[in-house]
Protein backbone atom coordinates (compact mmCIF):
# COMPACT_ATOMS: atom_id res chain seq x y z
CA UNK A 1 0.00 0.00 0.00
CA UNK A 2 1.30 3.44 -0.90
CA UNK A 3 1.59 6.02 1.83
CA UNK A 4 1.35 9.77 1.69
CA UNK A 5 5.11 9.98 2.20
CA UNK A 6 5.77 7.59 -0.68
CA UNK A 7 3.66 9.75 -2.98
CA UNK A 8 5.34 12.92 -1.73
CA UNK A 9 7.88 13.30 -4.52
CA UNK A 10 5.36 12.60 -7.30
CA UNK A 11 3.81 15.39 -9.35
CA UNK A 12 0.26 16.02 -8.21
CA UNK A 13 -1.02 15.39 -11.75
CA UNK A 14 0.42 11.86 -11.58
CA UNK A 15 -1.00 11.25 -8.11
CA UNK A 16 -4.49 12.32 -9.21
CA UNK A 17 -4.23 10.20 -12.34
CA UNK A 18 -3.37 7.15 -10.25
CA UNK A 19 -5.81 7.99 -7.41
CA UNK A 20 -8.69 10.14 -8.75
CA UNK A 21 -10.39 10.22 -5.35
CA UNK A 22 -7.44 12.23 -4.02
CA UNK A 23 -8.39 14.88 -6.57
CA UNK A 24 -11.93 14.82 -5.20
CA UNK A 25 -10.60 15.44 -1.67
CA UNK A 26 -8.51 18.36 -2.88
CA UNK A 27 -11.49 19.81 -4.77
CA UNK A 28 -13.67 19.47 -1.68
CA UNK A 29 -11.16 21.56 0.24
CA UNK A 30 -10.91 24.13 -2.58
CA UNK A 31 -7.41 23.17 -3.68
CA UNK A 32 -7.59 23.47 -7.46
CA UNK A 33 -5.11 20.80 -8.51
CA UNK A 34 -7.59 18.93 -10.68
CA UNK A 35 -8.12 21.95 -12.90
CA UNK A 36 -4.48 23.04 -13.00
CA UNK A 37 -3.05 22.72 -16.49
CA UNK A 38 0.53 22.30 -15.27
CA UNK A 39 0.26 19.86 -12.36
CA UNK A 40 3.97 19.61 -11.60
CA UNK A 41 3.79 20.59 -7.92
CA UNK A 42 5.03 17.78 -5.75
CA UNK A 43 2.29 16.04 -3.85
CA UNK A 44 4.03 16.76 -0.53
CA UNK A 45 3.88 20.52 -1.24
CA UNK A 46 0.33 20.85 -2.51
CA UNK A 47 -1.40 21.42 0.81
CA UNK A 48 1.47 23.41 2.30
CA UNK A 49 1.55 26.01 -0.50
CA UNK A 50 -2.11 26.87 0.06
CA UNK A 51 -1.43 28.00 3.64
CA UNK A 52 -4.30 26.11 5.21
CA UNK A 53 -4.80 25.91 8.95
CA UNK A 54 -3.02 22.91 10.50
CA UNK A 55 -6.38 21.40 11.46
CA UNK A 56 -7.57 21.46 7.85
CA UNK A 57 -4.27 20.00 6.64
CA UNK A 58 -4.71 17.15 9.09
CA UNK A 59 -8.25 16.49 7.87
CA UNK A 60 -7.07 16.40 4.25
CA UNK A 61 -4.20 14.05 5.00
CA UNK A 62 -6.46 11.76 7.01
CA UNK A 63 -8.94 11.61 4.13
CA UNK A 64 -6.15 10.82 1.68
CA UNK A 65 -4.70 8.15 3.96
CA UNK A 66 -8.14 6.55 4.13
CA UNK A 67 -8.33 6.49 0.31
CA UNK A 68 -4.91 4.89 0.07
CA UNK A 69 -5.90 2.26 2.63
CA UNK A 70 -9.17 1.50 0.81
CA UNK A 71 -7.51 1.18 -2.58
CA UNK A 72 -4.62 -0.82 -1.30
CA UNK A 73 -2.34 1.86 -2.75
C-alpha distances in whole Angstrom, upper triangle without the diagonal:
4,6,10,11,10,11,14,16,16,18,18,19,17,14,16,17,13,12,16,16,15,18,20,19,20,23,24,24,27,25,26,23,23,27,27,28,27,23,23,22,19,17,17,21,21,21,24,26,27,28,27,28,25,25,24,22,20,20,18,15,15,15,13,10,11,11,7,7,9,8,5,4
4,7,8,6,7,10,12,12,15,15,16,14,11,13,14,11,11,14,14,13,16,18,17,18,21,22,22,24,22,23,20,20,24,24,25,24,20,20,19,16,13,14,17,18,18,20,23,24,25,24,25,23,23,22,19,18,18,16,13,14,14,11,9,11,10,6,8,11,9,7,4
4,5,5,6,9,12,12,15,14,17,15,12,14,16,13,12,15,15,12,16,18,16,17,20,21,20,22,20,22,19,20,24,23,25,24,20,19,18,14,12,11,15,16,16,17,20,21,22,21,22,20,20,19,16,15,16,14,10,11,12,9,7,10,10,7,8,12,11,10,7
4,5,5,6,10,10,13,12,15,13,10,13,15,13,12,14,14,11,14,16,14,14,18,18,17,19,17,19,16,18,21,21,23,21,17,17,15,12,8,8,11,12,12,14,16,18,19,18,19,16,17,16,13,12,13,11,8,10,11,8,7,10,10,8,10,13,13,13,10
4,5,5,8,10,13,13,16,15,12,15,17,15,15,18,17,14,17,19,17,17,21,21,20,22,19,21,18,20,23,22,24,22,18,17,15,11,9,7,11,13,13,14,17,18,19,19,20,17,19,18,14,14,16,14,11,13,14,11,10,14,14,11,13,17,16,15,12
4,5,7,8,12,13,15,13,11,14,16,13,13,17,17,14,17,20,18,18,22,23,22,24,21,22,19,20,23,22,24,21,18,16,15,11,10,9,13,14,16,17,19,21,22,22,23,21,22,21,18,17,19,16,13,15,16,13,11,15,14,11,13,16,15,13,10
4,6,5,9,9,11,9,7,11,12,10,11,14,14,11,14,17,15,15,18,20,19,20,17,18,15,16,20,19,20,18,14,13,12,9,7,7,11,12,13,15,17,18,20,20,22,20,21,20,16,16,17,15,12,14,15,11,11,14,13,10,13,16,14,14,10
4,6,8,9,12,11,9,12,15,13,13,16,16,13,15,18,16,15,18,20,19,20,16,18,15,17,20,18,20,17,14,12,10,6,5,4,8,9,11,12,14,16,17,18,20,18,20,18,15,15,17,14,12,15,15,12,12,16,15,13,16,19,17,17,14
4,7,9,12,10,10,13,15,14,15,17,19,15,16,20,19,17,20,23,21,22,18,19,16,18,20,18,19,16,13,10,9,5,6,7,9,11,13,14,15,17,19,20,22,21,23,21,18,19,21,18,15,18,19,16,16,19,18,16,19,21,20,19,15
4,6,8,7,7,10,11,11,12,14,16,13,14,18,17,16,19,21,20,20,17,17,13,15,17,15,16,13,10,8,8,5,6,8,10,11,14,15,16,18,20,21,23,22,24,22,18,20,21,17,16,19,18,15,16,19,17,15,18,20,18,18,14
4,5,5,6,9,10,11,12,14,16,13,13,16,16,14,17,20,19,18,15,14,10,12,14,12,12,10,6,5,5,4,6,9,10,9,13,14,14,16,19,20,23,22,24,22,18,20,21,17,16,20,19,16,17,20,18,17,20,22,19,20,16
4,5,5,6,8,10,10,11,12,10,9,13,13,11,13,16,15,15,11,11,7,9,11,10,11,9,6,6,6,6,5,9,9,7,11,13,13,14,17,17,20,20,21,19,16,18,18,14,14,17,16,13,15,18,15,15,19,20,18,19,15
4,6,5,6,9,10,10,12,11,9,13,14,12,13,17,17,16,13,11,8,8,10,8,9,8,5,7,8,9,9,12,13,11,14,16,16,16,20,20,24,24,25,22,19,21,21,17,17,20,18,15,18,20,17,16,20,20,18,20,16
4,5,5,6,8,10,13,11,11,14,15,14,16,19,19,19,16,15,11,11,13,12,12,11,8,9,10,10,9,13,14,13,16,18,18,19,22,23,25,25,26,23,20,22,22,18,17,20,18,15,17,19,16,15,18,19,16,17,14
4,5,5,6,8,10,8,8,12,12,12,14,16,17,17,14,14,10,10,14,13,14,13,10,10,10,9,7,11,13,11,14,16,17,18,20,20,23,22,23,20,17,19,18,15,14,16,15,11,13,15,12,11,15,16,13,14,11
4,5,5,5,7,6,5,9,10,10,11,14,15,15,13,12,9,7,11,11,13,13,9,11,12,12,9,13,14,12,14,17,17,17,21,20,23,22,23,20,18,19,18,14,14,16,14,11,14,15,12,12,16,15,13,15,12
4,6,6,9,9,9,11,13,13,14,17,18,18,16,15,11,10,12,13,13,13,11,13,14,14,12,16,17,15,18,21,21,21,24,24,26,26,26,23,21,23,22,18,18,20,17,14,16,17,14,14,17,17,14,16,13
4,6,9,9,10,13,14,14,16,18,19,20,18,17,14,13,16,16,17,16,13,15,15,14,12,16,18,16,18,21,22,22,25,24,27,26,26,23,21,22,21,18,17,18,16,13,14,15,12,11,14,14,11,12,9
4,5,6,7,9,11,12,13,15,16,18,16,16,13,12,15,16,18,18,14,16,16,15,12,15,17,15,16,20,21,21,23,22,24,23,23,20,19,19,18,14,14,15,12,10,11,12,8,8,12,11,9,11,8
4,5,5,7,9,10,11,13,15,15,14,13,11,9,13,14,16,17,14,16,16,16,13,17,18,15,16,20,21,20,23,22,24,24,23,20,19,20,18,15,15,16,13,11,13,13,10,11,14,13,11,14,12
4,5,5,6,9,10,10,13,14,13,14,12,11,14,16,18,19,16,18,18,17,14,17,18,15,16,19,20,19,22,20,22,22,21,18,17,17,15,12,13,13,10,8,11,10,7,9,12,11,10,13,12
4,5,5,6,9,10,11,12,11,12,10,9,13,14,17,17,14,16,15,14,10,13,14,12,12,16,17,16,19,17,19,19,18,15,14,14,13,9,10,11,8,6,9,10,7,9,12,12,11,14,12
4,5,5,6,9,10,10,9,9,7,6,9,11,14,15,12,14,14,14,11,14,15,11,12,16,16,15,18,17,19,20,19,16,15,16,15,11,12,14,11,9,13,14,11,12,16,15,14,17,15
4,5,5,6,9,10,10,10,10,8,11,14,16,18,15,18,17,17,14,17,17,14,14,18,18,16,19,17,19,20,19,15,15,16,14,11,13,14,10,10,13,13,11,13,16,15,15,18,16
4,5,5,6,9,9,10,10,10,13,15,18,19,16,18,17,16,13,15,15,12,11,15,16,14,16,14,16,16,15,12,11,12,10,7,9,10,7,7,11,11,9,12,15,14,15,17,16
4,5,5,6,5,7,7,8,11,12,15,16,13,15,13,14,11,13,13,9,9,12,13,11,14,12,15,15,15,11,11,13,11,8,10,12,10,9,13,14,12,14,17,17,17,20,18
4,5,5,5,6,7,7,9,11,15,16,14,17,16,17,14,16,16,12,12,15,15,13,15,14,16,18,17,13,14,16,13,11,13,15,12,12,16,16,15,17,20,19,19,22,20
4,5,8,9,11,11,13,15,19,20,18,20,19,19,16,18,18,14,13,16,17,14,16,13,15,17,15,11,13,14,11,9,13,14,11,12,16,15,14,17,19,19,19,22,21
4,6,9,11,12,13,15,19,19,17,19,17,18,15,16,15,12,10,13,13,10,12,10,12,13,12,8,10,12,10,8,11,13,11,12,15,16,15,18,20,20,21,23,22
4,6,9,10,11,12,16,17,15,18,16,17,16,17,15,12,10,13,13,10,12,10,13,15,15,11,12,15,13,11,14,16,14,15,18,19,18,20,23,23,23,26,24
4,6,8,9,10,14,14,12,14,12,14,12,13,12,8,8,11,10,7,11,10,13,15,15,12,11,14,13,10,13,16,14,14,17,18,17,19,22,22,22,24,22
4,6,6,6,10,11,10,13,12,14,13,15,13,10,11,13,12,10,13,13,17,19,19,15,15,18,17,14,16,19,17,16,19,21,19,20,24,24,23,25,23
4,5,5,8,9,7,10,9,11,10,13,12,8,10,13,12,11,15,15,18,19,20,17,15,18,17,14,15,18,16,14,18,19,17,18,22,22,21,23,20
4,6,8,10,8,12,12,14,12,16,15,12,13,16,15,14,18,18,21,22,22,19,18,20,19,15,17,19,17,15,18,19,17,18,21,21,20,22,20
4,6,9,9,12,13,16,15,18,17,13,15,18,16,15,19,19,22,24,24,21,20,23,21,18,20,22,20,18,22,23,20,22,25,25,23,26,23
4,6,6,9,10,13,13,16,15,12,14,16,14,14,18,18,22,24,25,21,20,23,22,19,20,23,21,19,23,24,22,22,26,26,24,27,24
4,6,9,11,14,15,18,17,15,17,19,17,17,21,22,26,27,28,25,23,26,26,22,23,26,24,22,25,27,24,24,28,28,26,28,25
4,6,8,11,13,16,15,13,16,18,15,16,20,21,25,26,28,25,23,25,25,22,22,26,24,22,24,26,24,24,28,28,26,28,24
4,6,8,10,13,12,10,13,15,13,14,18,19,23,23,25,22,20,22,22,18,19,22,21,18,21,23,20,20,24,24,22,24,21
4,6,9,11,10,10,14,15,13,15,18,20,23,23,25,23,20,23,23,20,19,23,22,19,21,24,22,21,25,26,24,24,21
4,6,8,7,6,10,11,9,12,15,16,20,20,22,19,17,19,20,17,17,20,20,17,19,22,20,20,23,25,23,24,20
4,5,5,6,10,10,10,13,15,17,19,19,21,19,16,18,19,16,15,18,18,15,17,20,19,17,21,23,21,21,18
4,5,5,8,10,11,12,15,15,18,17,18,16,13,15,16,12,11,15,14,11,13,16,15,14,17,19,18,18,15
4,6,7,8,10,12,13,14,16,14,17,15,11,13,15,12,10,14,15,12,13,17,16,15,18,20,19,20,16
4,6,5,6,9,10,12,14,14,16,15,11,14,16,13,12,16,17,14,16,19,19,18,21,23,22,23,20
4,6,6,7,10,10,14,14,16,13,10,13,14,11,11,15,15,13,15,18,17,17,20,22,21,22,19
4,6,6,7,7,10,10,12,9,7,10,11,8,9,13,13,12,14,17,16,17,20,21,21,23,20
4,5,6,7,9,9,12,11,8,11,13,11,11,15,16,15,17,19,20,20,22,24,24,25,22
4,5,8,11,12,15,13,11,14,16,14,14,18,18,17,19,22,22,22,25,27,27,28,25
4,6,9,11,13,11,10,14,14,12,14,17,17,17,19,22,21,22,25,26,26,28,25
4,7,9,11,10,9,13,14,13,14,17,18,18,20,22,23,24,26,28,28,29,27
4,6,8,6,6,10,11,10,12,15,15,16,18,20,21,22,24,25,26,28,26
4,5,5,6,9,10,11,13,14,16,17,18,20,22,23,25,26,27,29,27
4,5,5,6,9,10,10,12,14,15,16,18,20,21,22,24,26,27,25
4,5,5,6,9,10,11,12,14,15,17,19,20,21,23,25,26,24
4,5,5,6,9,10,11,12,14,15,17,19,20,21,23,24,23
4,5,5,6,9,10,11,12,14,15,16,18,20,21,22,21
4,5,5,6,9,10,10,12,14,15,16,18,20,21,19
4,6,5,6,9,10,11,13,14,15,17,19,20,19
4,5,5,6,9,10,11,12,14,15,17,18,17
4,5,5,6,9,10,10,12,14,15,16,15
4,5,5,6,9,10,10,12,14,15,14
4,5,5,6,9,10,11,12,14,14
4,5,5,6,9,10,11,12,11
4,5,5,6,9,10,10,9
4,5,5,6,9,10,10
4,5,5,6,8,8
4,5,5,6,5
4,6,5,6
4,6,8
4,5
4
